[in-house]
């Protein structure tokens, strides 16, 4: 009887330890995922913003900017300016698919990347095209007023 009880205790202890380890790994994974939620494409825009002088950075973030005109490629925050050719989609289709998958629309002009906030239908029509955007810049986000696609 004691021999059977010994094995039952070992199995129970092993199961409890396995559950505690699984819970610990799940918590660590969730914490790592929450800490790394920014898309990798925005990290270059953040580093560009960090390289700006403190005066420029504070005026950009603290006061709402006047509407300005920006030109560049309308894309998404996941792919940026480089869409994978291996998936067999056009830049327009890839952008739409990435936005449908959770990415945000973005404007890429050289090494500058801006997140676009505005009417989704208008942004979808200009996806994958060089466009002229009128809007107000706040940090690295442009509040879009109008878009002229295909310039």
N, C-alpha and C positions, 0 to 999 in steps of 0.2 A: 504494500500500500504506500509506504513512504517513497518507494522507487518511482511509482507513477506520479505521485505528487511533486517530486523533484522536477521531472520533465515538464509538467504542467506549469510550474513556477518559472522555469527557464523560458518556455514559450511565451508566457504572459509578459515577462520582463523584456524579452526581445521585441515583442510586438509594441510594447509601450515605448521603448527606445526608438524604434523605427518611426513611430508616429510623431514623436517629439522632433526627431531629425527632419522628417518631411515637412512639418510645420515651420521649423526654423529656416529651411531652404526656401519655402514658399514666401516667407516674410522677407528674406534677403532679396529674392527675385523681384518682389513687388517694389521694394525700396529702390533697387537699382533701376527698374523700369520707370518709376516716377521721377527719379533724378535725371534720367536721360530721355525725357519726353520730347525735347526739341529736335526737329528734323536736322540732319547733318548739313544740309545746304544753307541753313540759316547761321551756322557757326561762322562761316566766312564773312557774312554781313555783320555779325556781332564783333568780329575781330577788326573789321574796317571801322565800326563805330568806336571801338576802344582806342584805335589809333588816332582818332580825331582829338583836337585840343579840348581841354575841359570846358572852355568858353563855348565852343561850337556845340559840344554835347549837351550842355545844360540848356542852351537856348533851343536846341532841337526838341528836347524832351519836355521842357517845362511850359512852353507857350505853343498854342496851336498855330500852325503855319498857315500862311496865305496859300490860296490855290496856285499851283504852278503846273507847267506842262512837262511831262516826262515821256521819253521815247525809249522803246526797247521791245524785247520779245516777251509776249504774254505766255507764261509757262506755269509750272507748279513748284511748290517747295520741296517736293520729293526728288524730282529729276533735275530741276534747275535748267541750265542751258544745254545739258547733254542727255538726250533721250536715248534709250538703248535701241540700237538698230536691230538687234537679234529678236525682238518681240514682234517685228513685222508690222508695226503701226506707224502712222504718220505722227508728227509732233503734236498735231491737233488732237488726234485720238488718244495718244499717250497722256497728254495733259488732262483731258476730260476723264480718262480712266483713273488717273492718280487722284484727282480732286474727288471723284466719286468714292475712292477708297480712303479718303480722310485727309489728304493733303490740302493745302490752300493755294489759290491762284497767286502767282508772283510775277513781277516784272524784272527781267534781267537786262541790264545795260552794262556791258563790259564786265567789270568785277563787282558791280553794285547789284544787290538783290533787294527788292522791296516786296513785302506782302501786300496783296490788294484786297481791300474791303469795298464791296459795292454790289450792284445787282448781278446775281449769279447768271441770269440768262444773257446779259450783255457780255459778261466775262467769258461765258462759254462760246459765244459767237466769235470772239477774238482770240480764242485759245490757239496757241501754236503759230500765231502771226505777229509780225512786227507791227506795233501799234503806237499811237500817240495818246497818252492818258493825261487828263486834266483832273487834278485832285489836290488835297491838302496832305502834306507829309507830317506824321507824328511818330518820331523814333524811326523805325524801319518799315512802317505801315503807311500806305497811301489810301486815304478815303476817296474813292473814285467818284468824280462827278460826271465825266463823259469819256468815251473811248472812240477813237477813230482807228479802225483796223485796216491793215494792208497798206501801210505807208511805204 
